[in-house]
Amino acid sequence: MPTYDEVVKKMVEQNILSSQDIFFYQKSDLVNIYDSIFSWCSDELILGNNIYKLSNANFFFKNDFSSNAFAFSHTNYQLIGIHIGLIEAMHHTFFHDINMYQEKEFEEYEKTFGLVPFNTASFLFMIFSRFIFFHELGHLLQSTKYPLRYFNEKLVDGENDITFKQQLREFDADYIASFQIVIQTLAFYRESLSNNKELGKDALRQCFAIGLAAMYVFFVKMSGYQPTIYFEGKSHPHPLVRLFYISEIVKNVVVANEGFKGTYFDNIFEEVRILAYRILRSNKDEIDNSEKIIIENVRGIIAYADRLHTNARKDNNLALNFFLSQNAKQKKS
């Protein structure tokens, strides 16, 4: 497989990107992290080129501060870019106080992750980074219906397509990302179980609690930039609306795939909240404000999330319907 430098150099030579757009991470303290993310994302895009008929899709780390991440589709190529600031901020969030994972909130989780090839902090970061990637991949799948579209994760309010349809596209990309995270977590659990019979169903539940905690932390931090609730009128659903429906998608997909009763996830969201609050202890104001927003607007959040889901399933231009049909075909084969 080509190296990162080879991939981005080729994009510069083809005038797809300028060298100023690109973060060259070889001298970074997180070089191994960047290497791991690049390698994994590139492998996924090779699969995407084959399964979803993407055209010459590539991944890179971007210097441009205009957005956290973006997806771009052109006739001859497609790109996913993630901003280095997002990577480094979330890595710091999960790794800056490694001793917290020895505290009582994480005690049972540490026992489980002591039996698998990941520690708790690494699993949190992995789920977060893969969710961002899969969200952008969802936008590339949408590009088969919306050609030559630039999907920026920080669109300026009042510009581009700030409509309910734009929010549907973001819900759609979140759905794809959530679905993929479930499938990958299930695969991780099954592989770990085959290598260690001490793991049981509680370990799977713990994997999803940690994964959802990663999402909780990310969206609480995002909500710090949106301190009041909104529904329509902006390019993306409010971060706490996204947190709610992502949690519901994860729960429903796990129950459907594993045949668990709905009670399997009873009280899991309280566990997730406890984990996220410990990770974000130094961000108490953000946590308190997020909690206040959820309590005061829970009915509106539930109703708006349901509206997004209902309308998305009716829109054949959205990627989730294409994705689910492809997934069904793969299961039959």
Summary of the structure (lengths in Angstrom):
residues: 333
radius of gyration: 19.4
end to end distance: 28.1
largest distance: 55.0
contacts: 1037
relative contact order: 0.10
helix: 67%
strand: 6%
